[in-house]
Amino acid sequence: MSASTSRTGRSAGTARPARVRLALNTFGISFGLSGLAGTWTAAAALGAPRVIGTALWLVAATAWLVTVLRYAAAGLRPHEVADDLRHPVLGPFAALVPVAASLRSARLAVSFPVVGISAQSVATIGHPGAAKVLFAAGILFWLLIGSLLLVRFATGPELPRPLLPTLAIFSAPPAVAGNAWWVITGGRPGTVHEILLGTMAALLLPHLFLVKEYLRLPFTLGFWALTFTTAARATYGIRLLSLTGAKWSAPVG
């Protein structure tokens, strides 16, 4: 194809401007905003204004809808979508489309139960048995994929600097699992919470040594992964502080 011909095969003089498809990591924006909204919603138990959480959920939903429509507007040609999904770096970010929708479904399920999905969401709408099944599946995949990633970090080449913030995803599962288990058990303290809390703390510590590196990096879409992970930890921490009868709970009165 000559330089004067566009991607659609038309000549440069007659072709419309090429529509650029969004990179899949753009969906991290609504993902990170959903995490922040969940943190403010959980903080309501400690007296935080509920209106802030509600506003953030609306912003997150708007960001999700806009990015999905913008991605689709470039044309959903099967081979192009397949190429996006096969991308070694950006492909996995496609999972954020249903994941971010699931997070908002849990919130929306308070008023419209039929929209809830995933372990935390299923528990929210009153199906603890199904939620436990999904929770167990999540733990299994966390162990399998987490082991592979750990080997990659220890033996593989150094991660490119622009991708450094995505390391936060590796330490997100304990907090996400903790939030799901909190909903499944109705906020009861127990051994599972103690294990997840310790694991979360252990995976958080390495990031303290990376703070200077994070600060030196220019802002990229990868930082939204760091936003969600930080919010998930904060949400779980707030929920643990609100538990009564637990050693780490906040004093009441």
C-alpha positions in Angstrom: 0.0 0.0 0.0 1.4 3.4 -1.0 2.0 6.3 1.4 -0.9 8.1 -0.3 -3.4 5.5 0.7 -5.1 5.4 4.1 -5.8 2.3 6.3 -9.2 2.0 4.7 -7.7 1.6 1.2 -8.9 4.9 -0.1 -6.6 7.5 -1.5 -5.4 10.3 0.7 -7.4 12.8 -1.2 -10.7 11.1 -0.6 -10.3 9.1 2.6 -11.8 10.2 5.9 -9.3 10.9 8.7 -8.3 7.6 10.3 -10.0 6.9 13.6 -7.5 6.0 16.3 -8.5 3.3 18.6 -7.9 3.9 22.3 -5.2 1.9 24.0 -6.7 -0.7 26.3 -5.0 0.7 29.4 -7.3 3.7 29.0 -9.9 1.6 30.8 -7.7 2.0 33.9 -9.2 5.4 34.4 -12.7 4.2 35.3 -11.1 1.3 37.2 -9.1 3.7 39.4 -12.0 6.0 39.9 -14.2 3.1 40.9 -11.6 2.2 43.6 -11.6 5.7 44.9 -15.4 5.7 45.0 -15.4 2.5 46.9 -13.0 3.9 49.5 -15.2 7.0 50.1 -18.3 4.7 50.3 -16.6 2.5 52.9 -15.4 5.6 54.8 -19.0 6.6 55.4 -19.0 4.0 58.2 -16.4 6.2 60.0 -18.3 9.4 59.3 -17.1 10.5 55.9 -19.7 12.4 53.7 -21.6 9.9 51.6 -22.2 12.5 48.9 -18.5 12.4 47.9 -18.7 8.6 47.3 -21.9 9.0 45.3 -20.3 11.7 43.1 -17.2 9.6 42.5 -19.4 6.6 41.4 -21.1 8.9 38.9 -17.8 10.1 37.6 -16.4 6.5 37.4 -19.6 5.4 35.5 -19.3 8.3 33.1 -15.6 7.6 32.5 -16.3 3.9 31.8 -19.1 4.7 29.4 -17.1 7.4 27.5 -14.1 5.1 27.1 -16.1 2.1 26.0 -18.0 4.3 23.4 -14.8 5.9 22.3 -13.1 2.6 21.8 -16.1 1.2 19.9 -16.3 4.3 17.7 -13.1 3.4 16.0 -14.8 0.4 14.6 -15.1 -3.1 16.1 -13.3 -5.0 13.4 -12.7 -8.5 14.8 -9.0 -8.7 13.6 -8.2 -5.3 15.2 -9.8 -6.2 18.5 -8.0 -9.5 18.4 -4.7 -7.7 17.9 -5.4 -5.5 20.9 -6.2 -8.5 23.0 -3.0 -10.3 22.0 -0.8 -7.3 22.8 1.8 -8.5 25.4 1.5 -5.4 27.5 -1.8 -3.8 26.9 -3.9 -6.9 26.2 -4.6 -7.8 29.8 -6.1 -4.4 30.5 -9.2 -5.5 28.5 -10.3 -7.3 31.6 -10.9 -3.9 33.3 -14.0 -3.4 31.1 -16.1 -6.1 32.9 -14.2 -5.6 36.2 -14.9 -1.9 36.5 -18.5 -2.7 35.5 -18.7 -5.2 38.3 -17.5 -2.7 40.9 -20.2 -0.3 39.9 -22.8 -3.1 39.8 -22.1 -3.8 43.4 -23.0 -0.2 44.2 -26.0 -0.1 41.9 -27.2 -3.5 43.2 -28.3 -1.7 46.4 -31.2 -0.3 44.4 -31.2 -2.7 41.4 -30.1 -6.2 42.6 -30.2 -7.9 39.1 -27.1 -6.0 37.9 -24.7 -7.4 40.5 -21.8 -9.7 39.5 -18.5 -11.1 40.8 -17.8 -12.4 44.4 -18.2 -9.1 46.2 -21.2 -8.1 44.1 -23.0 -11.5 44.4 -22.6 -11.3 48.2 -24.0 -7.8 48.2 -27.2 -8.9 46.4 -27.7 -11.8 48.8 -26.0 -14.9 47.2 -23.2 -15.8 49.7 -22.9 -19.4 48.4 -22.2 -18.3 44.8 -20.0 -15.5 46.2 -17.8 -18.1 48.1 -17.4 -20.1 44.9 -16.2 -17.1 43.0 -14.0 -16.1 45.9 -12.3 -19.5 45.9 -11.8 -19.3 42.1 -10.2 -15.9 42.6 -7.8 -17.2 45.2 -6.8 -20.0 43.0 -6.0 -17.8 40.0 -4.2 -15.3 42.3 -1.9 -18.1 43.5 -1.3 -19.5 40.0 -0.8 -16.2 38.2 1.0 -14.5 41.2 3.6 -17.3 41.2 4.3 -16.9 37.5 4.7 -13.1 38.0 7.0 -13.6 41.0 9.2 -15.8 38.9 9.2 -13.3 36.1 10.2 -10.4 38.5 13.0 -12.5 40.0 14.5 -14.0 36.9 13.3 -11.9 33.9 14.6 -8.6 32.5 14.0 -5.3 34.4 10.5 -3.9 33.9 10.5 -0.8 31.6 10.2 2.4 33.6 6.9 3.5 32.1 5.3 0.2 33.3 6.7 0.5 36.8 3.4 1.8 38.3 1.6 -1.4 37.1 3.6 -3.3 39.7 0.9 -2.2 42.1 -1.5 -4.7 40.5 0.6 -7.5 41.9 -0.1 -6.4 45.4 -3.8 -5.7 44.9 -5.3 -9.2 45.4 -5.1 -9.4 49.3 -7.0 -6.1 49.6 -9.5 -7.1 46.9 -10.0 -10.5 48.4 -10.4 -8.9 51.9 -13.1 -6.5 50.6 -14.9 -9.4 49.1 -14.6 -11.6 52.2 -15.8 -8.7 54.3 -19.0 -8.5 52.3 -19.4 -12.3 52.2 -19.1 -12.6 56.0 -21.1 -9.5 56.8 -18.2 -7.7 58.4 -17.2 -10.4 60.9 -13.6 -10.6 62.1 -11.8 -13.9 61.7 -8.7 -15.7 60.7 -9.1 -15.1 57.0 -9.0 -11.3 57.6 -5.9 -11.7 59.7 -4.2 -13.7 56.9 -5.2 -11.3 54.2 -4.2 -8.3 56.3 -0.7 -9.7 56.9 -0.3 -10.6 53.2 -1.4 -7.1 52.2 1.1 -5.5 54.5 3.9 -7.8 53.2 3.2 -6.9 49.6 2.9 -3.2 50.4 6.3 -2.9 51.9 8.3 -3.2 48.6 6.4 -0.2 47.2 7.9 2.0 50.0 11.3 1.5 48.4 9.8 2.5 45.0 8.3 5.8 46.1 11.2 7.8 44.8 11.0 6.0 41.4 7.3 6.7 41.2 7.8 10.4 41.9 10.5 10.7 39.1 8.2 9.2 36.5 5.9 11.4 34.3 2.2 10.7 34.7 1.0 7.9 32.4 -2.1 5.8 32.2 -0.3 3.1 34.1 -0.7 5.2 37.3 -4.4 4.4 37.3 -3.5 0.9 38.3 -1.6 2.3 41.3 -4.7 4.4 42.1 -7.0 1.4 42.2 -4.6 -0.6 44.3 -4.1 2.2 46.8 -7.9 2.7 47.0 -8.5 -1.0 47.5 -6.1 -1.1 50.4 -7.6 2.0 51.9 -11.1 0.5 51.6 -10.0 -2.7 53.3 -8.2 -0.8 56.0 -11.3 1.3 56.7 -13.5 -1.8 56.9 -11.1 -3.5 59.3 -11.1 -0.4 61.5 -14.8 -0.4 61.6 -15.1 -4.1 62.7 -16.1 -4.5 66.3 -14.4 -7.1 68.5 -11.2 -7.1 66.3 -7.8 -6.3 67.7 -7.2 -3.7 65.0 -10.7 -2.0 65.2 -11.0 1.6 66.0 -12.2 2.6 69.5 -15.8 3.6 69.6 -17.0 6.6 71.7 
